[in-house]
Protein backbone atom coordinates (compact mmCIF):
# COMPACT_ATOMS: atom_id res chain seq x y z
CA UNK A 1 0.00 0.00 0.00
CA UNK A 2 2.73 2.48 1.03
CA UNK A 3 4.89 1.72 -1.99
CA UNK A 4 1.94 1.76 -4.41
CA UNK A 5 0.66 5.21 -3.41
CA UNK A 6 4.16 6.67 -3.23
CA UNK A 7 4.90 5.53 -6.76
CA UNK A 8 1.65 7.01 -8.07
CA UNK A 9 2.58 10.59 -7.15
CA UNK A 10 3.99 12.85 -9.85
CA UNK A 11 5.84 14.80 -7.16
CA UNK A 12 7.02 13.11 -3.95
CA UNK A 13 5.49 14.09 -0.62
CA UNK A 14 8.25 13.61 1.93
CA UNK A 15 7.32 15.58 5.01
CA UNK A 16 4.38 17.19 6.73
CA UNK A 17 4.37 20.33 8.88
CA UNK A 18 1.62 20.08 11.49
CA UNK A 19 0.56 23.17 13.43
CA UNK A 20 -0.80 21.99 16.78
CA UNK A 21 -1.89 25.44 18.00
CA UNK A 22 -2.18 28.96 16.63
CA UNK A 23 -1.34 30.51 20.01
CA UNK A 24 2.10 31.78 21.02
CA UNK A 25 3.72 33.27 24.12
CA UNK A 26 5.60 35.75 21.87
CA UNK A 27 4.29 38.53 19.63
CA UNK A 28 7.14 38.32 17.17
CA UNK A 29 7.52 41.16 14.66
CA UNK A 30 8.07 38.59 11.88
CA UNK A 31 4.82 36.67 12.21
CA UNK A 32 2.60 37.88 15.08
CA UNK A 33 3.03 41.64 15.52
CA UNK A 34 1.60 42.77 18.85
CA UNK A 35 -0.44 45.56 17.29
CA UNK A 36 -2.50 42.93 15.43
CA UNK A 37 -2.26 39.94 17.78
CA UNK A 38 -3.19 41.68 21.03
CA UNK A 39 -4.78 40.24 24.20
CA UNK A 40 -8.24 40.23 22.60
CA UNK A 41 -7.24 38.38 19.42
CA UNK A 42 -9.67 35.46 18.83
CA UNK A 43 -7.37 32.44 18.78
CA UNK A 44 -8.84 29.01 18.08
CA UNK A 45 -10.81 27.30 20.83
CA UNK A 46 -9.83 23.77 21.88
CA UNK A 47 -12.81 22.19 20.08
CA UNK A 48 -11.68 23.86 16.84
CA UNK A 49 -8.23 22.27 17.00
CA UNK A 50 -7.48 18.88 15.52
CA UNK A 51 -7.40 16.30 18.30
CA UNK A 52 -4.35 14.07 18.72
CA UNK A 53 -6.45 11.17 17.42
CA UNK A 54 -7.30 13.13 14.27
CA UNK A 55 -3.68 14.21 13.75
CA UNK A 56 -2.48 10.62 14.08
CA UNK A 57 -5.16 9.36 11.68
CA UNK A 58 -4.20 11.90 9.01
CA UNK A 59 -0.49 11.19 9.50
CA UNK A 60 -1.05 7.46 9.03
CA UNK A 61 -2.67 8.23 5.68
CA UNK A 62 0.12 10.61 4.71
CA UNK A 63 2.66 7.89 5.50
CA UNK A 64 1.10 5.81 2.73
CA UNK A 65 2.03 8.62 0.34
CA UNK A 66 5.68 8.35 1.38
CA UNK A 67 5.78 10.95 4.16
CA UNK A 68 8.63 10.06 6.53
CA UNK A 69 9.18 13.30 8.43
CA UNK A 70 6.78 15.12 10.74
CA UNK A 71 7.51 18.57 12.14
CA UNK A 72 5.25 19.97 14.86
CA UNK A 73 4.85 23.73 14.70
CA UNK A 74 2.55 26.54 15.81
CA UNK A 75 2.13 29.25 17.00
CA UNK A 76 4.20 27.85 19.82
CA UNK A 77 3.70 24.04 19.86
CA UNK A 78 4.91 23.66 23.45
CA UNK A 79 1.74 25.45 24.57
CA UNK A 80 -0.27 22.40 23.47
CA UNK A 81 -1.02 20.26 26.50
CA UNK A 82 0.46 16.73 26.67
CA UNK A 83 2.54 17.15 23.51
CA UNK A 84 4.88 14.22 24.38
CA UNK A 85 1.86 11.90 24.05
CA UNK A 86 1.35 13.05 20.45
CA UNK A 87 5.08 12.65 19.71
CA UNK A 88 4.98 9.07 20.98
CA UNK A 89 1.90 8.26 18.92
CA UNK A 90 3.40 9.73 15.75
CA UNK A 91 6.61 7.76 16.26
CA UNK A 92 4.60 4.56 16.37
CA UNK A 93 3.23 5.07 12.84
CA UNK A 94 4.67 2.73 10.21
CA UNK A 95 6.81 4.69 7.77
CA UNK A 96 7.42 7.73 10.01
CA UNK A 97 11.16 7.96 10.66
CA UNK A 98 11.64 11.44 12.09
CA UNK A 99 9.51 13.59 14.40
CA UNK A 100 10.82 17.11 15.02
CA UNK A 101 9.66 20.40 16.53
CA UNK A 102 9.99 24.12 15.83
CA UNK A 103 9.82 26.26 18.96
CA UNK A 104 10.95 29.52 20.53
CA UNK A 105 12.56 27.39 23.25
CA UNK A 106 11.13 29.06 26.36
CA UNK A 107 9.43 25.90 27.64
CA UNK A 108 12.18 23.44 26.69
CA UNK A 109 13.84 23.35 30.13
CA UNK A 110 10.64 21.76 31.49
CA UNK A 111 9.73 19.65 28.47
CA UNK A 112 12.85 18.66 26.51
CA UNK A 113 13.56 15.43 28.35
CA UNK A 114 9.97 14.18 28.18
CA UNK A 115 9.84 14.98 24.47
CA UNK A 116 13.11 13.13 23.84
CA UNK A 117 11.88 10.11 25.80
CA UNK A 118 8.72 10.15 23.65
CA UNK A 119 10.88 9.88 20.53
CA UNK A 120 11.42 13.48 19.42
CA UNK A 121 14.69 13.64 17.48
CA UNK A 122 15.26 17.30 16.61
CA UNK A 123 14.29 20.84 17.56
CA UNK A 124 14.60 24.01 15.54
CA UNK A 125 14.78 26.97 17.91
CA UNK A 126 14.07 30.51 16.75
CA UNK A 127 16.64 33.10 17.89
CA UNK A 128 17.37 36.18 15.80
CA UNK A 129 20.03 37.88 17.91
CA UNK A 130 22.07 37.52 21.09
CA UNK A 131 21.54 41.19 21.89
CA UNK A 132 19.27 41.41 24.92
CA UNK A 133 17.41 44.62 24.12
CA UNK A 134 16.98 43.90 20.43
CA UNK A 135 15.65 40.42 21.17
CA UNK A 136 13.09 41.87 23.59
CA UNK A 137 11.99 44.24 20.84
CA UNK A 138 11.71 41.45 18.25
CA UNK A 139 9.68 39.05 20.41
CA UNK A 140 7.30 41.78 21.55
CA UNK A 141 7.00 40.40 25.08
CA UNK A 142 10.18 41.70 26.69
CA UNK A 143 11.65 38.20 26.98
CA UNK A 144 15.44 38.23 27.15
CA UNK A 145 17.94 35.91 25.50
CA UNK A 146 18.79 33.85 28.60
CA UNK A 147 15.56 31.78 28.65
CA UNK A 148 16.18 30.79 25.01
CA UNK A 149 19.79 29.83 25.71
CA UNK A 150 18.59 27.73 28.66
CA UNK A 151 16.11 26.05 26.33
CA UNK A 152 18.86 25.32 23.82
CA UNK A 153 21.05 23.78 26.51
CA UNK A 154 18.13 21.73 27.85
CA UNK A 155 17.54 20.30 24.37
CA UNK A 156 21.23 19.45 24.00
CA UNK A 157 21.31 17.82 27.46
CA UNK A 158 18.24 15.75 26.52
CA UNK A 159 20.10 14.37 23.50
CA UNK A 160 18.11 16.25 20.87
CA UNK A 161 19.69 17.52 17.66
CA UNK A 162 19.42 21.31 17.72
CA UNK A 163 19.30 23.85 14.90
CA UNK A 164 18.91 27.59 15.37
CA UNK A 165 16.73 29.61 13.00
CA UNK A 166 17.76 33.25 12.52
CA UNK A 167 15.47 35.37 10.34
CA UNK A 168 17.64 38.19 8.96
CA UNK A 169 15.99 41.54 8.28
CA UNK A 170 17.98 44.43 6.85
CA UNK A 171 18.35 47.31 9.28
CA UNK A 172 17.11 45.24 12.22
CA UNK A 173 19.52 42.40 13.00
CA UNK A 174 21.83 42.02 9.99
CA UNK A 175 24.72 43.39 12.07
CA UNK A 176 24.38 40.33 14.31
CA UNK A 177 25.14 37.75 11.60
CA UNK A 178 28.80 37.36 12.60
CA UNK A 179 28.31 37.30 16.42
CA UNK A 180 25.58 34.66 16.05
CA UNK A 181 27.82 32.56 13.80
CA UNK A 182 30.76 32.72 16.22
CA UNK A 183 28.60 31.78 19.19
CA UNK A 184 26.95 28.74 17.62
CA UNK A 185 30.13 27.57 15.92
CA UNK A 186 31.73 27.33 19.36
CA UNK A 187 28.62 25.61 20.72
CA UNK A 188 28.68 23.12 17.84
CA UNK A 189 25.07 23.88 16.87
CA UNK A 190 23.94 24.52 13.29
CA UNK A 191 22.79 28.08 12.67
CA UNK A 192 20.40 28.59 9.75
CA UNK A 193 19.92 31.99 8.17
CA UNK A 194 16.40 32.53 6.85
CA UNK A 195 15.72 35.23 4.30
CA UNK A 196 12.97 37.56 5.54
CA UNK A 197 9.82 36.23 3.85
CA UNK A 198 6.37 37.66 3.14
CA UNK A 199 4.51 34.95 5.00
CA UNK A 200 1.01 36.21 5.68
CA UNK A 201 0.10 39.88 5.26
CA UNK A 202 0.95 41.42 8.63
CA UNK A 203 4.75 41.64 8.84
CA UNK A 204 5.28 44.66 6.58
CA UNK A 205 7.44 42.75 4.11
CA UNK A 206 9.38 44.57 1.37
CA UNK A 207 12.22 43.46 -0.89
CA UNK A 208 14.29 46.24 0.67
CA UNK A 209 14.27 44.35 3.98
CA UNK A 210 15.62 41.10 2.51
CA UNK A 211 19.25 40.18 3.16
CA UNK A 212 19.98 37.49 0.57
CA UNK A 213 22.00 34.35 0.98
CA UNK A 214 24.73 35.85 -1.23
CA UNK A 215 24.94 38.95 0.94
CA UNK A 216 25.10 36.90 4.14
CA UNK A 217 27.68 34.54 2.66
CA UNK A 218 29.85 37.47 1.56
CA UNK A 219 29.78 38.85 5.10
CA UNK A 220 30.64 35.47 6.61
CA UNK A 221 33.46 34.87 4.13
CA UNK A 222 35.32 37.82 5.60
CA UNK A 223 35.48 36.04 8.97
CA UNK A 224 35.19 32.29 8.36
CA UNK A 225 36.38 29.62 5.95
CA UNK A 226 33.31 27.81 4.66
CA UNK A 227 32.96 24.81 2.37
CA UNK A 228 29.72 23.46 0.83
CA UNK A 229 28.03 20.33 2.15
CA UNK A 230 26.18 18.06 -0.27
CA UNK A 231 22.40 17.70 0.19
CA UNK A 232 21.41 14.49 1.93
CA UNK A 233 18.07 14.03 0.14
CA UNK A 234 15.95 15.39 -2.72
CA UNK A 235 14.06 18.48 -1.67
CA UNK A 236 16.38 19.44 1.19
CA UNK A 237 15.57 23.09 1.78
CA UNK A 238 18.67 24.35 3.60
CA UNK A 239 21.79 25.01 1.56
CA UNK A 240 24.48 23.93 4.01
CA UNK A 241 28.13 24.84 4.54
CA UNK A 242 30.75 23.56 6.98
CA UNK A 243 33.30 25.60 8.88
CA UNK A 244 36.47 24.23 7.32
CA UNK A 245 38.25 21.69 9.52
CA UNK A 246 35.25 21.24 11.84
CA UNK A 247 31.88 19.52 11.94
CA UNK A 248 30.11 22.82 12.70
CA UNK A 249 27.67 23.86 9.99
CA UNK A 250 25.58 26.81 8.88
CA UNK A 251 22.58 26.71 6.56
CA UNK A 252 20.59 29.09 4.37
CA UNK A 253 16.84 29.09 3.67
CA UNK A 254 16.57 31.03 0.40
CA UNK A 255 12.90 31.17 -0.52
CA UNK A 256 13.25 34.77 -1.76
CA UNK A 257 16.54 34.92 -3.68
CA UNK A 258 16.83 31.25 -4.74
CA UNK A 259 13.33 29.78 -4.72
CA UNK A 260 12.94 25.99 -4.48
CA UNK A 261 9.29 25.51 -5.46
CA UNK A 262 10.11 22.89 -8.10
CA UNK A 263 11.74 20.55 -5.57
CA UNK A 264 9.43 21.18 -2.60
CA UNK A 265 8.15 17.95 -1.03
CA UNK A 266 6.33 19.48 1.95
CA UNK A 267 2.68 19.57 2.82
CA UNK A 268 1.16 21.52 5.70
CA UNK A 269 -1.68 20.92 8.12
CA UNK A 270 -3.08 23.85 10.09
CA UNK A 271 -4.14 23.63 13.72
CA UNK A 272 -7.79 23.53 12.67
CA UNK A 273 -7.23 20.77 10.15
CA UNK A 274 -6.82 22.47 6.78
CA UNK A 275 -4.42 20.86 4.30
CA UNK A 276 -2.10 23.19 2.36
CA UNK A 277 0.36 22.58 -0.46
CA UNK A 278 2.37 25.75 0.15
CA UNK A 279 3.57 28.05 2.93
CA UNK A 280 2.32 31.01 0.86
CA UNK A 281 -1.11 29.55 0.18
CA UNK A 282 -4.26 31.65 0.15
CA UNK A 283 -6.61 28.86 1.23
CA UNK A 284 -6.61 25.23 2.30
CA UNK A 285 -8.91 22.22 2.20
CA UNK A 286 -10.49 21.17 5.49
CA UNK A 287 -9.72 17.57 6.44
CA UNK A 288 -11.19 18.16 9.89
CA UNK A 289 -14.64 18.87 8.51
CA UNK A 290 -14.79 15.70 6.43
CA UNK A 291 -13.38 13.62 9.29
CA UNK A 292 -16.04 14.91 11.68
CA UNK A 293 -18.69 14.22 9.06
CA UNK A 294 -17.64 10.56 9.15
CA UNK A 295 -15.36 10.25 6.10
CA UNK A 296 -13.58 6.93 5.61
CA UNK A 297 -9.80 6.57 5.31
CA UNK A 298 -10.34 5.71 1.64
CA UNK A 299 -12.10 9.02 1.01
CA UNK A 300 -9.44 10.99 2.94
CA UNK A 301 -6.75 9.28 0.87
CA UNK A 302 -8.56 10.19 -2.35
CA UNK A 303 -9.04 13.79 -1.17
CA UNK A 304 -5.40 14.31 -0.18
CA UNK A 305 -4.12 12.74 -3.40
CA UNK A 306 -6.37 14.97 -5.51
CA UNK A 307 -5.20 18.11 -3.68
CA UNK A 308 -1.51 17.20 -3.90
CA UNK A 309 -1.66 16.19 -7.56
CA UNK A 310 -3.24 19.52 -8.51
CA UNK A 311 -0.36 21.35 -6.88
CA UNK A 312 0.85 24.23 -9.03
CA UNK A 313 2.25 26.57 -6.36
CA UNK A 314 5.19 28.62 -7.64
CA UNK A 315 4.69 31.72 -5.52
CA UNK A 316 8.33 32.18 -4.47
CA UNK A 317 9.50 31.89 -8.07
CA UNK A 318 6.92 34.40 -9.34
CA UNK A 319 6.91 36.86 -6.41
CA UNK A 320 7.14 40.58 -7.04
CA UNK A 321 6.74 43.34 -4.47
CA UNK A 322 3.38 44.21 -5.99
CA UNK A 323 2.11 40.62 -5.98
CA UNK A 324 3.24 40.27 -2.36
CA UNK A 325 1.03 43.23 -1.44
CA UNK A 326 -1.99 42.02 -3.38
CA UNK A 327 -2.04 38.36 -2.38
CA UNK A 328 -3.73 37.62 0.93
CA UNK A 329 -1.74 34.73 2.37
CA UNK A 330 -2.22 32.53 5.42
CA UNK A 331 -0.44 33.91 8.51
CA UNK A 332 2.65 32.10 9.80
CA UNK A 333 1.10 31.65 13.25
CA UNK A 334 -1.76 29.72 11.65
CA UNK A 335 0.06 27.48 9.19
CA UNK A 336 3.42 27.09 10.94
CA UNK A 337 6.91 27.59 9.52
C-alpha positions in Angstrom: 0.0 0.0 0.0 2.7 2.5 1.0 4.9 1.7 -2.0 1.9 1.8 -4.4 0.7 5.2 -3.4 4.2 6.7 -3.2 4.9 5.5 -6.8 1.7 7.0 -8.1 2.6 10.6 -7.2 4.0 12.8 -9.8 5.8 14.8 -7.2 7.0 13.1 -3.9 5.5 14.1 -0.6 8.3 13.6 1.9 7.3 15.6 5.0 4.4 17.2 6.7 4.4 20.3 8.9 1.6 20.1 11.5 0.6 23.2 13.4 -0.8 22.0 16.8 -1.9 25.4 18.0 -2.2 29.0 16.6 -1.3 30.5 20.0 2.1 31.8 21.0 3.7 33.3 24.1 5.6 35.8 21.9 4.3 38.5 19.6 7.1 38.3 17.2 7.5 41.2 14.7 8.1 38.6 11.9 4.8 36.7 12.2 2.6 37.9 15.1 3.0 41.6 15.5 1.6 42.8 18.9 -0.4 45.6 17.3 -2.5 42.9 15.4 -2.3 39.9 17.8 -3.2 41.7 21.0 -4.8 40.2 24.2 -8.2 40.2 22.6 -7.2 38.4 19.4 -9.7 35.5 18.8 -7.4 32.4 18.8 -8.8 29.0 18.1 -10.8 27.3 20.8 -9.8 23.8 21.9 -12.8 22.2 20.1 -11.7 23.9 16.8 -8.2 22.3 17.0 -7.5 18.9 15.5 -7.4 16.3 18.3 -4.4 14.1 18.7 -6.4 11.2 17.4 -7.3 13.1 14.3 -3.7 14.2 13.8 -2.5 10.6 14.1 -5.2 9.4 11.7 -4.2 11.9 9.0 -0.5 11.2 9.5 -1.1 7.5 9.0 -2.7 8.2 5.7 0.1 10.6 4.7 2.7 7.9 5.5 1.1 5.8 2.7 2.0 8.6 0.3 5.7 8.4 1.4 5.8 10.9 4.2 8.6 10.1 6.5 9.2 13.3 8.4 6.8 15.1 10.7 7.5 18.6 12.1 5.3 20.0 14.9 4.8 23.7 14.7 2.5 26.5 15.8 2.1 29.3 17.0 4.2 27.8 19.8 3.7 24.0 19.9 4.9 23.7 23.4 1.7 25.5 24.6 -0.3 22.4 23.5 -1.0 20.3 26.5 0.5 16.7 26.7 2.5 17.2 23.5 4.9 14.2 24.4 1.9 11.9 24.0 1.4 13.0 20.5 5.1 12.7 19.7 5.0 9.1 21.0 1.9 8.3 18.9 3.4 9.7 15.7 6.6 7.8 16.3 4.6 4.6 16.4 3.2 5.1 12.8 4.7 2.7 10.2 6.8 4.7 7.8 7.4 7.7 10.0 11.2 8.0 10.7 11.6 11.4 12.1 9.5 13.6 14.4 10.8 17.1 15.0 9.7 20.4 16.5 10.0 24.1 15.8 9.8 26.3 19.0 11.0 29.5 20.5 12.6 27.4 23.2 11.1 29.1 26.4 9.4 25.9 27.6 12.2 23.4 26.7 13.8 23.3 30.1 10.6 21.8 31.5 9.7 19.6 28.5 12.9 18.7 26.5 13.6 15.4 28.3 10.0 14.2 28.2 9.8 15.0 24.5 13.1 13.1 23.8 11.9 10.1 25.8 8.7 10.1 23.7 10.9 9.9 20.5 11.4 13.5 19.4 14.7 13.6 17.5 15.3 17.3 16.6 14.3 20.8 17.6 14.6 24.0 15.5 14.8 27.0 17.9 14.1 30.5 16.7 16.6 33.1 17.9 17.4 36.2 15.8 20.0 37.9 17.9 22.1 37.5 21.1 21.5 41.2 21.9 19.3 41.4 24.9 17.4 44.6 24.1 17.0 43.9 20.4 15.6 40.4 21.2 13.1 41.9 23.6 12.0 44.2 20.8 11.7 41.5 18.3 9.7 39.0 20.4 7.3 41.8 21.5 7.0 40.4 25.1 10.2 41.7 26.7 11.7 38.2 27.0 15.4 38.2 27.2 17.9 35.9 25.5 18.8 33.8 28.6 15.6 31.8 28.7 16.2 30.8 25.0 19.8 29.8 25.7 18.6 27.7 28.7 16.1 26.0 26.3 18.9 25.3 23.8 21.1 23.8 26.5 18.1 21.7 27.8 17.5 20.3 24.4 21.2 19.4 24.0 21.3 17.8 27.5 18.2 15.8 26.5 20.1 14.4 23.5 18.1 16.3 20.9 19.7 17.5 17.7 19.4 21.3 17.7 19.3 23.9 14.9 18.9 27.6 15.4 16.7 29.6 13.0 17.8 33.2 12.5 15.5 35.4 10.3 17.6 38.2 9.0 16.0 41.5 8.3 18.0 44.4 6.9 18.4 47.3 9.3 17.1 45.2 12.2 19.5 42.4 13.0 21.8 42.0 10.0 24.7 43.4 12.1 24.4 40.3 14.3 25.1 37.8 11.6 28.8 37.4 12.6 28.3 37.3 16.4 25.6 34.7 16.1 27.8 32.6 13.8 30.8 32.7 16.2 28.6 31.8 19.2 26.9 28.7 17.6 30.1 27.6 15.9 31.7 27.3 19.4 28.6 25.6 20.7 28.7 23.1 17.8 25.1 23.9 16.9 23.9 24.5 13.3 22.8 28.1 12.7 20.4 28.6 9.8 19.9 32.0 8.2 16.4 32.5 6.9 15.7 35.2 4.3 13.0 37.6 5.5 9.8 36.2 3.8 6.4 37.7 3.1 4.5 34.9 5.0 1.0 36.2 5.7 0.1 39.9 5.3 1.0 41.4 8.6 4.8 41.6 8.8 5.3 44.7 6.6 7.4 42.8 4.1 9.4 44.6 1.4 12.2 43.5 -0.9 14.3 46.2 0.7 14.3 44.4 4.0 15.6 41.1 2.5 19.2 40.2 3.2 20.0 37.5 0.6 22.0 34.3 1.0 24.7 35.8 -1.2 24.9 39.0 0.9 25.1 36.9 4.1 27.7 34.5 2.7 29.9 37.5 1.6 29.8 38.8 5.1 30.6 35.5 6.6 33.5 34.9 4.1 35.3 37.8 5.6 35.5 36.0 9.0 35.2 32.3 8.4 36.4 29.6 5.9 33.3 27.8 4.7 33.0 24.8 2.4 29.7 23.5 0.8 28.0 20.3 2.2 26.2 18.1 -0.3 22.4 17.7 0.2 21.4 14.5 1.9 18.1 14.0 0.1 15.9 15.4 -2.7 14.1 18.5 -1.7 16.4 19.4 1.2 15.6 23.1 1.8 18.7 24.3 3.6 21.8 25.0 1.6 24.5 23.9 4.0 28.1 24.8 4.5 30.8 23.6 7.0 33.3 25.6 8.9 36.5 24.2 7.3 38.3 21.7 9.5 35.3 21.2 11.8 31.9 19.5 11.9 30.1 22.8 12.7 27.7 23.9 10.0 25.6 26.8 8.9 22.6 26.7 6.6 20.6 29.1 4.4 16.8 29.1 3.7 16.6 31.0 0.4 12.9 31.2 -0.5 13.3 34.8 -1.8 16.5 34.9 -3.7 16.8 31.2 -4.7 13.3 29.8 -4.7 12.9 26.0 -4.5 9.3 25.5 -5.5 10.1 22.9 -8.1 11.7 20.5 -5.6 9.4 21.2 -2.6 8.2 18.0 -1.0 6.3 19.5 2.0 2.7 19.6 2.8 1.2 21.5 5.7 -1.7 20.9 8.1 -3.1 23.9 10.1 -4.1 23.6 13.7 -7.8 23.5 12.7 -7.2 20.8 10.1 -6.8 22.5 6.8 -4.4 20.9 4.3 -2.1 23.2 2.4 0.4 22.6 -0.5 2.4 25.8 0.2 3.6 28.1 2.9 2.3 31.0 0.9 -1.1 29.5 0.2 -4.3 31.6 0.2 -6.6 28.9 1.2 -6.6 25.2 2.3 -8.9 22.2 2.2 -10.5 21.2 5.5 -9.7 17.6 6.4 -11.2 18.2 9.9 -14.6 18.9 8.5 -14.8 15.7 6.4 -13.4 13.6 9.3 -16.0 14.9 11.7 -18.7 14.2 9.1 -17.6 10.6 9.1 -15.4 10.3 6.1 -13.6 6.9 5.6 -9.8 6.6 5.3 -10.3 5.7 1.6 -12.1 9.0 1.0 -9.4 11.0 2.9 -6.8 9.3 0.9 -8.6 10.2 -2.3 -9.0 13.8 -1.2 -5.4 14.3 -0.2 -4.1 12.7 -3.4 -6.4 15.0 -5.5 -5.2 18.1 -3.7 -1.5 17.2 -3.9 -1.7 16.2 -7.6 -3.2 19.5 -8.5 -0.4 21.3 -6.9 0.8 24.2 -9.0 2.3 26.6 -6.4 5.2 28.6 -7.6 4.7 31.7 -5.5 8.3 32.2 -4.5 9.5 31.9 -8.1 6.9 34.4 -9.3 6.9 36.9 -6.4 7.1 40.6 -7.0 6.7 43.3 -4.5 3.4 44.2 -6.0 2.1 40.6 -6.0 3.2 40.3 -2.4 1.0 43.2 -1.4 -2.0 42.0 -3.4 -2.0 38.4 -2.4 -3.7 37.6 0.9 -1.7 34.7 2.4 -2.2 32.5 5.4 -0.4 33.9 8.5 2.7 32.1 9.8 1.1 31.6 13.3 -1.8 29.7 11.6 0.1 27.5 9.2 3.4 27.1 10.9 6.9 27.6 9.5 
